[in-house]
Amino acid sequence: MPGYDLSFGKARLGDAGAISALIAEFNDSPIGTGVDREIRDYFVARSSGEVVGCVGLHFVSGSAAELRSLAVRNGFRGRGIGSRLVELSLYEAKLMGAVKVLAYTGIPEFFRRLKFEVANVAVPDACASNGCVAVVFSLEELGYVLKY
């Protein structure tokens, strides 16, 4: 895209601090702690080498994965960065053999645009108190695998 250098990929060891700081911008709870131990679970977006977006993909069962900590730095929103990070996570989940991906979110309309559906599952108390809902994507609908 014109005007900025943007790349996407798996997080590196040195990205843990930047990911934690980005998550902290959008969340009052200490979700970012432990990112260094889970760095392999994260995708990042970089602009001029700096982390400007992130998402974690955590496998929660033999057939399901959960998206966590999707965040895009202010000033970089509205450019498709969050959508691309989710897309990369969906393909990774499919490659790993998951059949569905779940997320808890306060912005279900974002996920609906990406073909997620609101799910009738229990939402963790900490998230529910902030108005979050569960959304789910069936990976059976992905007919091809994107290489990243």
Secondary structure, DSSP 8 states (H G I E B T S, - for coil): -TTS-EEEEE--GGGHHHHHHHHHHH-SS-TTTTGGGGGGGEEEEEETTEEEEEEEEEE-SSSEEEEEEEEE-TTSTTSSHHHHHHHHHHHHHHHTT-SEEEEEES-HHHHHHTT-EE--S---HHHHTTT-EEEEEEGGG--S----
